[in-house]
């Protein structure tokens, strides 16, 4: 095993270009996608929806985003670039629909479009980075990309006071999400095809790939994706609801807490990326899940601001550590020929987990309360911890060399 290079100097010119472009995309992605959770308390009241009613809307949006897997399937057949660009356009367009057309139905339709683009772009971004980055700095590069994503989410929180100015002012934030379209010309000009992608004469269905042996990796990963999303999506999207509605915090104080301590927690992106490259994907994932579970449950059960602050930090640090480690691990476990499809289907499983978490919440939250609901959903992370132990370690895998070795021998059966 070659020694792991340290620092940004270890990045090649191609590494830097890939990280720069995908970081811009990540910033836009989290700003556009984060509006749904950030504006939830304001949008719910403006549309006169109950808490359970809003959870039903969240469920519909998540289920609609399952369509995003079609972009991943296409990416394994014609290349990563064109499906990526098409999916990217959907995010700002969906936010513009949400901003311009009043009512619950346009809100759900617009956010469904945004979420379809978001999940497709997120899955393909991981594939592009894994296939472009040098193996020894791959997870660290994914961590840098995730830092940019956290900055996009942070900007959304900084601009949140706009939503307090009037009953419909929250729509302005969705309108700002439409400015992602200005990034499109830059991507069209500088984003090339992945260096690992190879066009095969015969397409392969993912079902056939699973039967050929990839199922031993896919099903544990799918279980992890489902149970992580089951807990993390409701926990994240209802954080402001917890502070503003349940604990009756002022919106500016709630925003300050999340910006500062979640911002500090996002350092876990770099820590997680570095640990995943130096120690391993599995160990980093396990530590991240433990921290995320402890912090998340603490946030929904503690009431003192002095205790909520470290809970937010711990939950965010754990989730941040998980991001680069899990992203690299799941992409490296699949060959190039089905890597995008695998990522797309795993994203869909995560969406189902997210939707199921919101669905459970819609049925029980008014009866047992938000804190008890979130604590019960946290059991899913314990299952995820057990599943990661079933996966092999992939640290240092050269996915480009793996692809070339397959193509120079024979067309892979998977």
C-alpha positions in Angstrom: 0.0 0.0 0.0 1.4 3.4 -1.0 1.7 6.0 1.8 -1.3 8.3 2.0 -0.3 11.8 0.8 -1.1 14.7 3.2 -2.6 18.0 2.4 -3.9 19.8 -0.7 -0.6 19.5 -2.4 -1.3 15.8 -3.0 -4.1 16.7 -5.4 -3.4 16.5 -9.1 -4.7 19.2 -11.5 -7.5 16.8 -12.5 -8.3 16.1 -8.8 -8.6 19.9 -8.2 -10.8 20.5 -11.2 -13.2 17.7 -10.2 -13.3 18.9 -6.5 -13.8 22.5 -7.5 -16.7 21.8 -10.0 -18.4 19.3 -7.7 -18.0 21.6 -4.7 -19.8 24.4 -6.6 -22.6 21.9 -7.4 -22.7 20.8 -3.8 -23.1 24.3 -2.6 -26.0 24.9 -5.0 -27.5 21.5 -4.2 -27.7 22.0 -0.4 -28.9 25.6 -0.7 -31.7 24.6 -3.1 -32.6 21.4 -1.2 -32.3 22.8 2.3 -35.1 25.4 1.7 -37.7 22.7 2.3 -36.6 22.0 5.9 -35.5 25.6 6.7 -38.8 27.2 5.8 -41.0 24.4 7.1 -42.3 26.3 10.2 -43.2 29.3 8.0 -44.5 27.4 5.0 -46.7 25.1 7.2 -48.4 28.0 8.9 -48.8 30.0 5.7 -50.5 27.0 4.0 -52.6 26.3 7.2 -51.3 22.8 7.6 -51.1 20.7 10.8 -47.8 19.1 11.8 -49.0 15.8 10.5 -50.3 17.4 7.3 -46.8 18.8 6.6 -45.2 15.4 7.2 -47.6 14.0 4.6 -46.3 16.6 2.1 -42.7 15.7 3.0 -43.6 12.0 2.4 -45.0 12.8 -1.0 -42.0 14.8 -2.0 -39.6 12.0 -0.9 -41.6 9.3 -2.7 -41.7 11.4 -5.9 -37.9 11.7 -5.9 -37.6 7.9 -6.5 -37.7 8.9 -10.2 -34.2 10.2 -9.8 -32.8 6.6 -10.3 -33.6 6.9 -14.0 -30.7 9.4 -14.3 -28.3 7.0 -12.7 -29.4 4.1 -14.9 -28.8 6.3 -17.9 -25.4 7.3 -16.6 -24.2 3.7 -16.7 -25.2 3.5 -20.4 -24.3 6.8 -22.0 -21.9 8.3 -19.5 -22.1 10.5 -16.4 -22.0 13.9 -17.9 -25.3 14.3 -19.8 -27.6 12.8 -17.2 -25.8 14.8 -14.5 -26.4 18.1 -16.4 -30.1 17.3 -17.0 -30.7 16.4 -13.3 -28.9 19.6 -12.2 -31.4 21.8 -14.1 -34.3 20.3 -12.2 -33.2 21.7 -8.9 -33.5 25.5 -9.6 -36.6 24.9 -11.8 -38.4 23.2 -9.0 -37.6 25.9 -6.5 -38.9 28.6 -9.0 -42.2 26.7 -9.2 -42.4 26.7 -5.4 -41.7 30.4 -5.3 -44.1 31.6 -8.0 -47.2 29.4 -7.6 -49.1 29.5 -4.3 -50.9 26.5 -2.7 -50.1 23.1 -1.3 -50.2 21.2 -4.7 -47.7 23.6 -6.5 -45.5 23.4 -3.3 -45.5 19.6 -3.4 -44.9 19.5 -7.2 -42.1 22.1 -7.2 -40.3 20.4 -4.3 -40.7 17.0 -5.9 -38.9 18.3 -9.0 -36.2 19.8 -6.9 -35.8 16.6 -4.9 -35.7 14.5 -8.1 -32.8 16.6 -9.3 -31.2 16.7 -5.9 -31.0 12.9 -5.4 -29.9 12.3 -8.9 -27.2 15.0 -8.7 -26.0 13.8 -5.3 -25.7 10.2 -6.5 -23.9 11.1 -9.7 -21.6 13.6 -8.0 -20.3 10.8 -5.8 -19.7 8.6 -8.8 -17.9 11.3 -10.7 -15.6 12.2 -7.7 -14.8 8.5 -7.0 -13.9 7.9 -10.6 -11.9 11.1 -11.0 -10.0 11.4 -7.7 -6.6 9.7 -6.9 -7.4 6.7 -4.6 -5.2 7.9 -1.7 -7.1 11.2 -1.3 -10.5 10.0 -2.5 -12.4 10.2 0.8 -10.6 13.4 1.7 -11.7 14.9 -1.6 -15.2 13.8 -0.9 -14.9 15.5 2.5 -13.9 18.8 0.9 -16.8 18.5 -1.5 -19.1 18.0 1.5 -17.7 21.1 3.3 -18.9 23.1 0.3 -22.3 21.4 0.7 -22.4 22.5 4.3 -21.6 26.1 3.3 -24.6 26.1 1.0 -26.8 24.9 3.8 -25.3 27.5 6.1 -26.1 30.3 3.7 -29.7 29.1 3.6 -29.8 29.5 7.4 -28.2 32.9 7.3 -30.8 34.1 4.9 -33.7 32.6 6.9 -34.7 35.9 8.5 -36.1 36.9 5.1 -38.9 34.3 5.8 -40.0 36.3 8.9 -40.8 39.5 7.2 -44.3 38.6 6.0 -46.6 35.6 5.7 -45.3 34.7 2.2 -41.8 36.0 2.4 -40.4 32.4 2.7 -41.1 32.1 -1.0 -38.3 34.5 -1.7 -35.8 31.9 -0.4 -37.1 29.4 -2.9 -36.8 32.1 -5.6 -33.1 32.5 -4.7 -32.7 28.8 -5.2 -33.4 29.4 -8.9 -30.1 31.2 -9.3 -28.4 27.8 -9.5 -29.1 28.0 -13.2 -26.2 30.5 -13.6 -23.8 27.6 -12.8 -25.0 25.6 -15.8 -22.8 27.3 -18.5 -19.7 26.6 -16.4 -20.5 22.9 -16.0 -21.3 22.6 -19.7 -17.9 24.0 -20.6 -15.6 22.4 -18.1 -17.2 19.1 -16.9 -15.8 16.3 -19.0 -16.8 12.6 -19.0 -15.5 10.5 -16.1 -12.1 8.9 -16.9 -13.3 5.6 -15.6 -16.4 5.3 -17.7 -16.4 2.7 -20.5 -19.3 2.3 -22.9 -20.2 -1.4 -23.3 -22.0 -2.7 -26.3 -24.6 -4.6 -24.2 -26.5 -2.9 -21.4 -26.7 -4.8 -18.0 -29.7 -4.7 -15.8 -29.1 -4.2 -12.1 -31.1 -7.3 -11.3 -28.7 -9.3 -13.3 -25.7 -7.7 -11.6 -27.2 -8.6 -8.2 -27.6 -12.2 -9.3 -24.0 -12.3 -10.5 -22.7 -11.7 -7.0 -23.0 -8.0 -6.2 -26.0 -8.6 -3.9 -23.7 -9.5 -1.1 -22.6 -5.9 -1.0 -25.8 -4.2 -2.1 -28.2 -5.5 0.5 -26.1 -4.6 3.6 -25.6 -1.1 2.0 -29.3 -0.8 1.3 -30.1 -1.7 4.8 -27.7 0.9 6.1 -29.0 3.6 3.7 -32.6 2.9 4.7 -32.1 3.0 8.5 -29.7 6.0 8.4 -32.3 8.0 6.4 -35.2 6.7 8.6 -33.6 8.6 11.5 -31.5 11.4 9.9 -34.1 12.9 7.5 -36.8 13.7 10.1 -34.2 14.7 12.6 -32.7 17.2 10.3 -35.9 18.6 8.7 -37.7 19.1 11.9 -34.8 20.7 13.9 -36.2 24.2 13.6 -39.7 22.9 14.4 -38.3 21.5 17.6 -36.6 24.7 18.7 -39.2 27.2 17.5 -42.5 25.4 18.2 -41.8 22.9 21.0 -39.2 24.9 23.0 -40.7 28.3 21.9 -37.3 29.7 21.0 -37.1 32.9 19.0 -36.3 32.1 15.3 -33.1 34.1 15.4 -31.8 32.2 18.5 -32.7 28.9 16.9 -30.9 29.9 13.7 -27.8 31.0 15.7 -27.6 27.7 17.6 -27.7 25.7 14.4 -25.4 27.9 12.4 -22.7 28.0 15.0 -22.7 24.5 16.4 -23.7 22.7 13.3 -21.1 24.7 11.5 -18.4 23.6 14.0 -19.7 20.0 13.6 -19.2 20.1 9.9 -15.5 19.9 10.6 -16.3 16.2 10.8 -16.3 16.2 7.0 -12.6 16.7 6.8 -11.9 14.5 9.9 -14.1 11.7 8.4 -12.5 12.0 5.0 -9.0 11.8 6.5 -9.8 8.9 8.8 -11.5 7.0 6.0 -8.3 7.3 3.9 -5.9 6.5 6.7 -7.8 4.1 8.9 -10.6 2.7 6.8 -14.1 3.2 5.7 -15.7 0.7 8.1 -14.2 2.0 11.3 -14.9 5.6 10.4 -18.5 4.8 9.6 -19.0 3.0 13.0 -17.7 5.9 15.0 -19.8 8.4 13.0 -23.0 6.4 13.6 -22.4 6.3 17.3 -21.8 10.1 17.5 -24.8 10.9 15.3 -27.2 8.7 17.3 -26.1 10.2 20.7 -26.3 13.8 19.4 -29.6 13.4 17.6 -31.4 11.8 20.5 -29.9 14.3 22.9 -31.2 17.2 20.7 -34.8 15.9 20.8 -34.8 15.1 24.5 -32.8 17.9 26.2 -34.3 21.4 26.8 -31.4 23.5 28.1 -29.5 25.5 25.5 -26.3 24.7 27.3 -26.9 21.0 26.6 -28.6 21.4 23.2 -25.5 23.1 21.8 -23.1 20.2 22.3 -25.9 17.8 21.1 -26.1 19.7 17.8 -22.4 19.7 17.5 -22.1 15.9 18.2 -25.0 15.0 15.9 -23.6 17.1 13.1 -20.0 15.9 13.6 -21.2 12.3 13.4 -23.3 12.9 10.3 -20.4 14.8 8.8 -17.9 12.1 9.5 -20.2 9.6 7.9 -20.7 11.5 4.6 -17.3 10.9 2.9 -16.6 7.5 4.4 -20.0 6.0 3.4 -20.0 7.7 0.0 -16.5 6.3 -0.9 -17.3 2.9 0.5 -20.6 2.3 -1.4 -19.1 3.6 -4.7 -15.9 1.5 -4.4 -17.8 -1.8 -3.7 -19.3 -1.8 -7.3 -17.6 -2.0 -10.7 -17.7 0.9 -13.0 -20.3 -0.7 -15.3 -23.0 -0.6 -12.6 -21.6 2.0 -10.2 -24.1 4.8 -11.0 -27.0 2.4 -11.0 -26.0 1.0 -7.7 -25.7 4.5 -6.3 -29.0 5.4 -7.7 -30.8 2.4 -6.2 -29.1 2.9 -2.9 -30.3 6.5 -3.0 -33.8 5.3 -3.7 -33.6 3.0 -0.7 -32.5 5.9 1.4 -35.5 7.9 0.1 -37.8 5.1 1.1 -36.3 5.1 4.5 -36.7 8.8 4.7 -40.3 8.6 3.5 -41.0 5.8 6.0 -39.6 7.9 8.8 -41.9 10.8 7.9 -44.8 8.4 7.4 -44.4 7.0 10.9 -44.1 10.5 12.3 -47.3 11.6 10.5 -49.2 8.8 12.3 -47.8 9.1 15.8 -46.2 12.5 16.3 -49.5 14.2 17.4 -50.1 11.4 19.9 -46.7 10.7 21.5 -44.8 14.0 20.7 -41.8 14.8 18.6 -39.1 13.8 21.1 -40.5 10.3 21.6 -41.0 9.8 17.9 -37.4 10.8 17.1 -36.0 8.6 19.9 -37.9 5.6 18.6 -36.6 6.2 15.0 -33.0 6.2 16.4 -33.1 2.5 16.8 -32.5 2.3 13.0 -28.9 3.5 13.5 -28.2 0.5 15.7 -29.2 -1.8 12.9 -26.9 0.2 10.5 -24.0 -0.3 12.9 -24.4 -4.1 12.7 -24.7 -4.1 8.9 -21.5 -2.2 8.3 -19.6 -5.1 9.9 -20.7 -7.3 7.0 -18.9 -5.2 4.4 -15.3 -5.5 3.2 -12.8 -2.7 3.5 -12.1 -0.8 0.2 -9.5 1.8 1.3 -7.0 2.6 -1.5 -8.9 0.8 -4.3 -8.0 2.2 -7.8 -11.3 2.2 -9.7 -9.7 3.3 -13.0 -7.2 0.4 -13.0 -10.0 -1.9 -12.0 -12.1 -0.8 -15.0 -9.2 -1.1 -17.4 -8.2 -4.6 -16.2 -11.7 -5.8 -16.8 -12.0 -4.3 -20.3 -8.6 -5.7 -21.5 -9.6 -9.2 -20.5 -13.2 -9.7 -21.4 -16.5 -7.9 -21.1 -17.6 -8.3 -17.5 -20.6 -10.6 -16.9 -22.0 -8.2 -14.4 
